[in-house]
Amino acid sequence: MLSILVNYAAGLAIGRFRESTGQVANEGNDRITRPAREKICLILALVFDFGMLLFFKYINFFIDNLNHLTGLQIGAVALTLPLGISFYTFQIVSYVVDVYRGKVKAERSVLTLGTYLCMFPQLIAGPIVVYSDVETARHERKITLSSIAEGVSVFILGLGSKVLIANNVGALWTEMSEAGFENLSMPMAWLTMLSFSLQIYFDFNGYSLMAIGLGKMLGFTFPQNFNHPYMSKSITEFWRRWHMTLSGWFREYVYIPLGGNRKGAGRTYVNLLIVWALTGFWHGADWNFVLWGLFFFVILAIEKRFLSGFLEKHPVIASVYAKLLIAFSWMIFAITDLKQIGVFFTRLFSFTGGTDALYYLRNYGVIMLIGCVLSTPVLAGAYHKFRMRVPGIVVSMLIFFASVAYLADAGYNPFLYFRF
């Protein structure tokens, strides 16, 4: 409610100053120019937005690190993380910044702005929908039988991705991480890494597809969030395919305002460092997320400086290279204990054998194989061709009833985005 009201007021103030014909206010000693007033409104809104995010999401992280560095014993603050705060903060920031830039007009209805920020299909797990994406549809949109049918189809595909694939392969990762990594054989460590790589993709992509499908049913067109990212042949390409709305947000509202690549090579790398440190930190209040962001910065900087030409000329090597680095990055992302990250990577290259991997392959091999196939575009073309025909409808119904049966029977249904 506060985010809605503060940014609503800031947007109106910016809009009114812009519409005002006077360039200088001459009341008493007040001589702030109109553009300066607009900037002050923007800054106040941003301080509030990011202040709320920092307080609720990161205050205990800062307290823990301060205690560790100084020996103090400041108690943790008992807080409940507001649902979806990482996503809706970025969305409302896009609104007030775009009003300041003149890209969109200030919204005069607090209800309309509020329903944008509280749009339930994508509130808690994305995709990140900037205001300009849905500005027109907020006021007028058409809901047709065909759009509802298409939305239902997309929603069911997302539901199946999350429930039938992500949950099943994720059970292996959960079992291994709870047991500890010290005794993993080398084959088992690689199998564990594959399980989380598949889980996070089908989980996150599943939520995004469900949001896009719900949006279609309500007359909205939400942006695509994933485009077969595991088919990438570089990490640069991966971030053009993975969580596309997040990388687009950072590009539009952080990287470009910092100067992008327009101010020389040195400044470009500094800008990339800032963007990727913030990207990692946005994902969670632990050092492993910062390390995860910096890992991508280093790889992207190397690709930009040295590797891009080589990878373009050797697509097979590039594909293997990208898949390995992506999988390694997920281990940094998933394991919050930095010591355990080191333990896991030593197990990956321990050159120890064991029959444990064969046992788990018997239980998880089929679903992992299905996940690997479905993470490629091999079947996507055929599905989209027949999605609204009888074969596609039959497949959708089977996925839907199988998903409902799983949810009714299974006790394992993790929510990976509780940190957000």
TIZA-477393 format. One record per residue (C-alpha): x, y, z. Coordinates in Angstrom, 2 decimals, padded with zeros to 5 digits, always signed. Layout:
<rs>
{east: X, north: Y, up: Z}
...
</rs>
This chain:
<rs>
{east: +000.00, north: +000.00, up: +000.00}
{east: +002.83, north: +002.35, up: +000.85}
{east: +004.66, north: +001.53, up: -002.37}
{east: +001.51, north: +002.29, up: -004.35}
{east: +000.78, north: +005.57, up: -002.58}
{east: +004.34, north: +006.94, up: -002.50}
{east: +005.01, north: +006.22, up: -006.18}
{east: +001.55, north: +007.39, up: -007.19}
{east: +002.24, north: +010.73, up: -005.50}
{east: +005.74, north: +010.93, up: -006.98}
{east: +004.44, north: +010.22, up: -010.48}
{east: +001.72, north: +012.86, up: -010.18}
{east: +004.21, north: +015.42, up: -008.88}
{east: +006.65, north: +014.74, up: -011.71}
{east: +003.82, north: +014.97, up: -014.25}
{east: +002.51, north: +018.24, up: -012.83}
{east: +005.94, north: +019.87, up: -012.74}
{east: +006.45, north: +018.79, up: -016.35}
{east: +003.11, north: +020.27, up: -017.39}
{east: +003.80, north: +023.50, up: -015.58}
{east: +004.79, north: +026.38, up: -017.85}
{east: +006.96, north: +028.14, up: -015.27}
{east: +010.62, north: +027.17, up: -015.42}
{east: +011.58, north: +028.69, up: -012.06}
{east: +009.63, north: +028.85, up: -008.84}
{east: +009.98, north: +032.22, up: -007.13}
{east: +008.23, north: +031.75, up: -003.80}
{east: +010.34, north: +033.22, up: -001.02}
{east: +013.85, north: +031.81, up: -001.25}
{east: +012.75, north: +028.78, up: -003.31}
{east: +014.59, north: +028.89, up: -006.61}
{east: +014.57, north: +025.21, up: -007.64}
{east: +014.14, north: +024.77, up: -011.37}
{east: +011.36, north: +022.53, up: -012.65}
{east: +013.71, north: +019.76, up: -013.89}
{east: +015.38, north: +019.80, up: -010.46}
{east: +012.00, north: +019.41, up: -008.77}
{east: +011.26, north: +016.41, up: -011.00}
{east: +014.60, north: +014.87, up: -010.11}
{east: +013.98, north: +015.41, up: -006.39}
{east: +010.62, north: +013.62, up: -006.67}
{east: +012.29, north: +010.74, up: -008.51}
{east: +015.12, north: +010.48, up: -005.97}
{east: +012.71, north: +010.49, up: -003.01}
{east: +010.63, north: +007.73, up: -004.63}
{east: +013.73, north: +005.63, up: -005.36}
{east: +015.07, north: +006.11, up: -001.83}
{east: +011.75, north: +004.89, up: -000.47}
{east: +011.48, north: +001.93, up: -002.89}
{east: +014.99, north: +000.62, up: -002.44}
{east: +014.98, north: +001.55, up: +001.24}
{east: +011.99, north: -000.72, up: +001.81}
{east: +013.68, north: -003.53, up: -000.12}
{east: +016.97, north: -003.13, up: +001.74}
{east: +015.26, north: -002.98, up: +005.12}
{east: +012.95, north: -005.96, up: +004.80}
{east: +015.20, north: -008.21, up: +002.77}
{east: +018.73, north: -007.31, up: +003.88}
{east: +018.66, north: -005.74, up: +007.37}
{east: +019.55, north: -008.98, up: +009.14}
{east: +022.24, north: -009.73, up: +006.55}
{east: +023.85, north: -006.36, up: +007.36}
{east: +023.47, north: -006.95, up: +011.11}
{east: +025.08, north: -010.40, up: +010.89}
{east: +028.05, north: -009.09, up: +008.94}
{east: +028.46, north: -006.08, up: +011.24}
{east: +028.48, north: -008.39, up: +014.24}
{east: +031.04, north: -010.62, up: +012.57}
{east: +033.35, north: -007.73, up: +011.69}
{east: +033.12, north: -005.76, up: +014.95}
{east: +032.36, north: -008.39, up: +017.58}
{east: +029.11, north: -006.65, up: +018.46}
{east: +026.06, north: -008.65, up: +019.43}
{east: +023.22, north: -006.75, up: +017.81}
{east: +020.09, north: -008.85, up: +017.79}
{east: +018.35, north: -009.82, up: +014.58}
{east: +015.20, north: -007.93, up: +013.64}
{east: +012.06, north: -010.07, up: +013.60}
{east: +010.52, north: -009.36, up: +010.20}
{east: +008.21, north: -011.07, up: +007.76}
{east: +009.43, north: -010.60, up: +004.20}
{east: +006.64, north: -008.96, up: +002.16}
{east: +005.48, north: -011.36, up: -000.54}
{east: +007.09, north: -010.60, up: -003.91}
{east: +008.93, north: -007.47, up: -002.72}
{east: +011.92, north: -008.01, up: -005.04}
{east: +009.65, north: -008.24, up: -008.08}
{east: +007.17, north: -005.48, up: -007.30}
{east: +009.93, north: -003.07, up: -006.24}
{east: +011.54, north: -003.36, up: -009.67}
{east: +008.14, north: -002.96, up: -011.32}
{east: +007.20, north: +000.22, up: -009.48}
{east: +010.69, north: +001.66, up: -010.03}
{east: +010.21, north: +001.14, up: -013.77}
{east: +006.99, north: +003.16, up: -013.55}
{east: +008.36, north: +006.20, up: -011.73}
{east: +011.57, north: +006.26, up: -013.82}
{east: +009.61, north: +006.04, up: -017.07}
{east: +007.34, north: +008.89, up: -015.92}
{east: +010.47, north: +010.94, up: -015.20}
{east: +011.88, north: +010.10, up: -018.63}
{east: +008.59, north: +011.03, up: -020.30}
{east: +008.21, north: +007.51, up: -021.67}
{east: +004.79, north: +007.11, up: -020.02}
{east: +002.31, north: +009.57, up: -018.58}
{east: +001.72, north: +009.75, up: -014.84}
{east: -001.18, north: +007.52, up: -013.85}
{east: -004.00, north: +009.63, up: -012.40}
{east: -005.93, north: +006.71, up: -010.93}
{east: -004.46, north: +005.24, up: -007.76}
{east: -006.59, north: +002.13, up: -008.32}
{east: -005.16, north: +001.58, up: -011.80}
{east: -001.57, north: +001.98, up: -010.56}
{east: -002.33, north: -000.24, up: -007.59}
{east: -003.72, north: -003.04, up: -009.72}
{east: -000.60, north: -002.85, up: -011.91}
{east: +001.64, north: -003.33, up: -008.90}
{east: -000.55, north: -006.04, up: -007.35}
{east: -001.14, north: -007.96, up: -010.59}
{east: -001.40, north: -011.41, up: -009.05}
{east: -000.35, north: -013.72, up: -011.95}
{east: +003.29, north: -012.62, up: -011.87}
{east: +003.60, north: -010.91, up: -008.49}
{east: +005.68, north: -013.52, up: -006.67}
{east: +007.85, north: -015.14, up: -009.34}
{east: +007.90, north: -012.91, up: -012.43}
{east: +008.18, north: -012.20, up: -015.23}
{east: +009.00, north: -008.60, up: -014.33}
{east: +006.39, north: -006.53, up: -016.15}
{east: +007.34, north: -002.88, up: -016.57}
{east: +004.52, north: -000.35, up: -016.70}
{east: +004.93, north: +000.43, up: -020.39}
{east: +004.31, north: -003.27, up: -021.19}
{east: +000.75, north: -003.11, up: -019.90}
{east: -000.06, north: +000.63, up: -019.90}
{east: -002.62, north: +000.41, up: -022.71}
{east: -004.10, north: -002.87, up: -021.53}
{east: -004.55, north: -001.44, up: -018.03}
{east: -007.24, north: +000.87, up: -019.42}
{east: -008.73, north: -001.11, up: -022.29}
{east: -008.29, north: -004.70, up: -023.37}
{east: -010.24, north: -007.47, up: -025.04}
{east: -010.89, north: -010.85, up: -023.51}
{east: -011.88, north: -013.38, up: -026.15}
{east: -012.62, north: -017.07, up: -026.10}
{east: -009.50, north: -017.73, up: -028.17}
{east: -007.27, north: -015.73, up: -025.79}
{east: -008.74, north: -017.62, up: -022.82}
{east: -008.13, north: -020.96, up: -024.58}
{east: -004.56, north: -019.98, up: -025.41}
{east: -004.01, north: -018.78, up: -021.84}
{east: -005.31, north: -022.05, up: -020.41}
{east: -002.97, north: -024.00, up: -022.70}
{east: +000.08, north: -021.97, up: -021.67}
{east: -000.90, north: -022.16, up: -017.99}
{east: -001.18, north: -025.94, up: -018.11}
{east: +002.23, north: -026.21, up: -019.78}
{east: +003.72, north: -024.15, up: -016.95}
{east: +001.90, north: -026.17, up: -014.31}
{east: +003.24, north: -029.41, up: -015.77}
{east: +006.76, north: -027.98, up: -015.97}
{east: +006.70, north: -027.07, up: -012.30}
{east: +004.81, north: -030.03, up: -010.85}
{east: +005.72, north: -032.99, up: -013.06}
{east: +009.33, north: -032.18, up: -013.93}
{east: +010.82, north: -029.62, up: -011.51}
{east: +009.39, north: -031.22, up: -008.38}
{east: +010.43, north: -034.72, up: -009.40}
{east: +014.03, north: -033.94, up: -010.35}
{east: +014.29, north: -031.48, up: -007.45}
{east: +013.66, north: -034.26, up: -004.94}
{east: +017.11, north: -035.67, up: -005.74}
{east: +018.81, north: -032.31, up: -005.15}
{east: +016.97, north: -031.84, up: -001.85}
{east: +017.94, north: -035.30, up: -000.63}
{east: +021.62, north: -034.84, up: -001.50}
{east: +021.90, north: -031.31, up: -000.08}
{east: +020.24, north: -032.33, up: +003.20}
{east: +022.53, north: -035.36, up: +003.55}
{east: +025.68, north: -033.30, up: +002.88}
{east: +028.15, north: -033.42, up: +000.03}
{east: +031.19, north: -034.88, up: +001.79}
{east: +030.54, north: -038.49, up: +000.78}
{east: +029.33, north: -037.96, up: -002.79}
{east: +031.10, north: -039.93, up: -005.46}
{east: +032.15, north: -038.07, up: -008.57}
{east: +029.30, north: -039.48, up: -010.75}
{east: +026.79, north: -038.73, up: -007.99}
{east: +028.01, north: -035.13, up: -007.69}
{east: +027.49, north: -034.56, up: -011.42}
{east: +024.06, north: -036.19, up: -011.25}
{east: +023.15, north: -033.94, up: -008.33}
{east: +024.27, north: -030.86, up: -010.24}
{east: +022.19, north: -031.90, up: -013.23}
{east: +019.14, north: -032.38, up: -011.02}
{east: +019.26, north: -028.82, up: -009.68}
{east: +019.98, north: -027.37, up: -013.13}
{east: +016.82, north: -029.02, up: -014.44}
{east: +014.80, north: -028.16, up: -011.33}
{east: +015.49, north: -024.44, up: -011.36}
{east: +014.79, north: -024.13, up: -015.09}
{east: +011.50, north: -026.01, up: -015.12}
{east: +010.43, north: -024.46, up: -011.82}
{east: +011.12, north: -020.87, up: -012.84}
{east: +010.01, north: -021.30, up: -016.43}
{east: +006.92, north: -023.10, up: -015.17}
{east: +005.94, north: -020.18, up: -012.94}
{east: +006.57, north: -017.73, up: -015.78}
{east: +004.41, north: -019.74, up: -018.18}
{east: +001.62, north: -019.94, up: -015.62}
{east: +001.79, north: -016.15, up: -015.18}
{east: +001.79, north: -015.56, up: -018.93}
{east: -001.16, north: -017.93, up: -019.32}
{east: -003.16, north: -016.24, up: -016.56}
{east: -002.35, north: -012.89, up: -018.15}
{east: -003.70, north: -014.11, up: -021.49}
{east: -006.94, north: -015.17, up: -019.80}
{east: -007.27, north: -011.64, up: -018.36}
{east: -006.45, north: -009.87, up: -021.63}
{east: -002.79, north: -009.03, up: -020.92}
{east: +000.29, north: -009.96, up: -022.95}
{east: +003.20, north: -010.46, up: -020.56}
{east: +006.74, north: -010.61, up: -021.99}
{east: +008.49, north: -013.91, up: -022.63}
{east: +010.89, north: -014.79, up: -019.83}
{east: +012.78, north: -017.84, up: -021.14}
{east: +013.89, north: -018.97, up: -024.59}
{east: +015.54, north: -022.40, up: -024.24}
{east: +018.50, north: -020.96, up: -022.29}
{east: +020.35, north: -024.27, up: -022.05}
{east: +020.82, north: -024.19, up: -025.83}
{east: +023.15, north: -021.19, up: -025.44}
{east: +026.67, north: -021.29, up: -026.83}
{east: +028.05, north: -018.63, up: -024.50}
{east: +027.18, north: -017.07, up: -021.17}
{east: +026.41, north: -013.84, up: -023.01}
{east: +023.79, north: -015.69, up: -025.04}
{east: +022.53, north: -017.46, up: -021.91}
{east: +021.58, north: -014.14, up: -020.32}
{east: +019.72, north: -013.16, up: -023.47}
{east: +017.62, north: -016.31, up: -023.03}
{east: +017.37, north: -016.75, up: -019.23}
{east: +015.05, north: -014.58, up: -017.08}
{east: +014.94, north: -012.11, up: -019.95}
{east: +012.78, north: -009.58, up: -018.10}
{east: +015.32, north: -009.31, up: -015.26}
{east: +018.33, north: -008.87, up: -017.56}
{east: +016.26, north: -006.38, up: -019.59}
{east: +015.41, north: -004.43, up: -016.43}
{east: +019.04, north: -004.19, up: -015.34}
{east: +020.08, north: -003.16, up: -018.84}
{east: +017.40, north: -000.46, up: -019.12}
{east: +017.48, north: +000.96, up: -015.59}
{east: +021.06, north: +000.35, up: -014.40}
{east: +023.55, north: -000.44, up: -017.18}
{east: +022.46, north: +002.19, up: -019.70}
{east: +022.03, north: +005.00, up: -017.11}
{east: +025.56, north: +004.22, up: -015.85}
{east: +026.82, north: +004.85, up: -019.38}
{east: +026.64, north: +001.33, up: -020.82}
{east: +029.49, north: +000.80, up: -023.27}
{east: +029.54, north: +004.41, up: -024.47}
{east: +032.34, north: +005.69, up: -022.22}
{east: +035.27, north: +003.47, up: -023.08}
{east: +036.35, north: -000.06, up: -022.28}
{east: +037.38, north: +000.63, up: -018.68}
{east: +034.07, north: +002.24, up: -017.77}
{east: +032.18, north: -000.56, up: -019.55}
{east: +033.76, north: -003.20, up: -017.31}
{east: +033.07, north: -001.11, up: -014.20}
{east: +029.43, north: -000.81, up: -015.27}
{east: +029.25, north: -004.57, up: -015.84}
{east: +030.76, north: -005.19, up: -012.41}
{east: +028.13, north: -002.98, up: -010.75}
{east: +025.29, north: -004.60, up: -012.68}
{east: +026.33, north: -008.16, up: -011.88}
{east: +027.10, north: -007.48, up: -008.22}
{east: +023.61, north: -005.99, up: -007.91}
{east: +022.08, north: -008.86, up: -009.91}
{east: +023.59, north: -011.39, up: -007.53}
{east: +022.63, north: -009.42, up: -004.42}
{east: +019.04, north: -008.99, up: -005.68}
{east: +018.61, north: -012.75, up: -005.67}
{east: +019.21, north: -013.17, up: -001.95}
{east: +020.75, north: -011.88, up: +001.26}
{east: +023.75, north: -014.22, up: +001.36}
{east: +027.31, north: -013.95, up: +000.12}
{east: +026.91, north: -016.88, up: -002.24}
{east: +024.52, north: -014.77, up: -004.35}
{east: +027.08, north: -011.96, up: -004.57}
{east: +029.69, north: -014.56, up: -005.54}
{east: +027.25, north: -015.93, up: -008.14}
{east: +026.82, north: -012.49, up: -009.69}
{east: +030.58, north: -011.84, up: -009.70}
{east: +031.17, north: -015.25, up: -011.29}
{east: +029.03, north: -014.16, up: -014.23}
{east: +030.77, north: -010.79, up: -014.39}
{east: +034.17, north: -012.46, up: -014.72}
{east: +032.96, north: -014.89, up: -017.40}
{east: +031.13, north: -012.19, up: -019.36}
{east: +034.14, north: -009.88, up: -019.20}
{east: +036.42, north: -012.66, up: -020.49}
{east: +033.99, north: -013.46, up: -023.30}
{east: +033.71, north: -009.80, up: -024.23}
{east: +037.47, north: -009.31, up: -024.26}
{east: +038.83, north: -012.61, up: -025.60}
{east: +036.46, north: -015.50, up: -026.19}
{east: +033.52, north: -014.37, up: -028.30}
{east: +035.23, north: -014.88, up: -031.66}
{east: +036.54, north: -018.32, up: -030.73}
{east: +033.13, north: -019.49, up: -029.47}
{east: +031.43, north: -018.35, up: -032.67}
{east: +033.86, north: -020.41, up: -034.78}
{east: +033.57, north: -023.58, up: -032.66}
{east: +029.88, north: -024.16, up: -031.86}
{east: +030.31, north: -027.66, up: -030.39}
{east: +033.01, north: -026.53, up: -027.96}
{east: +030.93, north: -023.43, up: -027.22}
{east: +027.86, north: -025.50, up: -026.38}
{east: +029.77, north: -027.75, up: -023.96}
{east: +031.55, north: -024.75, up: -022.44}
{east: +028.29, north: -022.88, up: -021.82}
{east: +026.48, north: -025.87, up: -020.32}
{east: +029.32, north: -026.60, up: -017.91}
{east: +029.62, north: -023.02, up: -016.70}
{east: +025.86, north: -022.66, up: -016.33}
{east: +025.71, north: -025.84, up: -014.25}
{east: +028.67, north: -024.71, up: -012.11}
{east: +026.97, north: -021.37, up: -011.54}
{east: +023.85, north: -023.09, up: -010.20}
{east: +025.87, north: -024.75, up: -007.48}
{east: +027.14, north: -021.35, up: -006.34}
{east: +023.54, north: -020.15, up: -006.45}
{east: +022.01, north: -023.09, up: -004.59}
{east: +024.55, north: -023.65, up: -001.79}
{east: +024.48, north: -020.77, up: +000.69}
{east: +027.40, north: -022.06, up: +002.82}
{east: +030.61, north: -020.98, up: +001.07}
{east: +032.57, north: -023.85, up: +002.62}
{east: +030.05, north: -026.35, up: +001.28}
{east: +030.43, north: -024.84, up: -002.20}
{east: +034.11, north: -025.74, up: -002.00}
{east: +033.28, north: -029.24, up: -000.76}
{east: +030.85, north: -029.82, up: -003.61}
{east: +033.32, north: -028.72, up: -006.30}
{east: +036.00, north: -031.00, up: -004.87}
{east: +033.53, north: -033.89, up: -005.18}
{east: +032.89, north: -032.99, up: -008.81}
{east: +036.55, north: -033.65, up: -009.58}
{east: +037.35, north: -036.25, up: -006.92}
{east: +037.69, north: -039.11, up: -009.44}
{east: +035.97, north: -041.47, up: -007.02}
{east: +033.53, north: -044.08, up: -008.28}
{east: +030.49, north: -045.60, up: -006.65}
{east: +027.24, north: -047.40, up: -007.24}
{east: +025.15, north: -044.64, up: -005.65}
{east: +024.72, north: -042.88, up: -009.00}
{east: +023.38, north: -046.09, up: -010.58}
{east: +020.78, north: -046.42, up: -007.82}
{east: +019.54, north: -042.86, up: -008.28}
{east: +019.64, north: -043.11, up: -012.06}
{east: +017.19, north: -045.99, up: -011.79}
{east: +014.80, north: -043.74, up: -009.86}
{east: +015.40, north: -040.42, up: -011.61}
{east: +016.94, north: -041.29, up: -014.98}
{east: +013.71, north: -041.24, up: -017.00}
{east: +012.46, north: -037.89, up: -015.67}
{east: +015.94, north: -036.38, up: -016.12}
{east: +016.04, north: -037.59, up: -019.72}
{east: +012.59, north: -036.09, up: -020.31}
{east: +013.77, north: -032.83, up: -018.74}
{east: +016.87, north: -032.71, up: -020.92}
{east: +014.79, north: -033.24, up: -024.07}
{east: +012.15, north: -030.68, up: -023.09}
{east: +014.81, north: -028.07, up: -022.30}
{east: +015.63, north: -028.08, up: -026.02}
{east: +013.36, north: -026.81, up: -028.84}
{east: +013.06, north: -030.34, up: -030.30}
{east: +009.37, north: -030.79, up: -029.41}
{east: +008.40, north: -027.14, up: -029.02}
{east: +007.59, north: -026.60, up: -032.70}
{east: +005.29, north: -029.61, up: -032.89}
{east: +003.54, north: -028.66, up: -029.65}
{east: +002.85, north: -025.08, up: -030.76}
{east: +001.61, north: -026.32, up: -034.14}
{east: -000.97, north: -028.67, up: -032.59}
{east: -001.59, north: -026.84, up: -029.30}
{east: -005.07, north: -025.59, up: -030.23}
{east: -006.02, north: -028.73, up: -032.18}
{east: -007.38, north: -032.01, up: -030.88}
{east: -003.95, north: -033.68, up: -030.30}
{east: -002.69, north: -030.64, up: -028.41}
{east: -005.86, north: -030.37, up: -026.34}
{east: -005.62, north: -034.05, up: -025.40}
{east: -001.99, north: -033.61, up: -024.33}
{east: -002.91, north: -030.52, up: -022.30}
{east: -005.70, north: -032.37, up: -020.52}
{east: -003.38, north: -035.26, up: -019.69}
{east: -000.76, north: -032.84, up: -018.30}
{east: -003.44, north: -031.04, up: -016.28}
{east: -004.94, north: -034.14, up: -014.65}
{east: -001.50, north: -035.64, up: -014.01}
{east: -000.44, north: -032.38, up: -012.32}
{east: -003.56, north: -032.25, up: -010.15}
{east: -003.09, north: -035.90, up: -009.17}
{east: +000.53, north: -035.20, up: -008.23}
{east: -000.39, north: -032.17, up: -006.13}
{east: -003.11, north: -034.13, up: -004.36}
{east: -000.81, north: -037.03, up: -003.53}
{east: +002.73, north: -035.65, up: -003.17}
{east: +004.17, north: -034.00, up: -000.09}
{east: +007.13, north: -032.46, up: -001.92}
{east: +006.25, north: -029.13, up: -003.54}
{east: +009.05, north: -026.63, up: -002.80}
{east: +008.73, north: -022.89, up: -003.38}
{east: +012.18, north: -021.71, up: -004.51}
{east: +011.28, north: -018.01, up: -004.46}
{east: +010.60, north: -017.51, up: -000.76}
{east: +013.68, north: -015.25, up: -000.64}
{east: +012.01, north: -012.75, up: -002.97}
</rs>
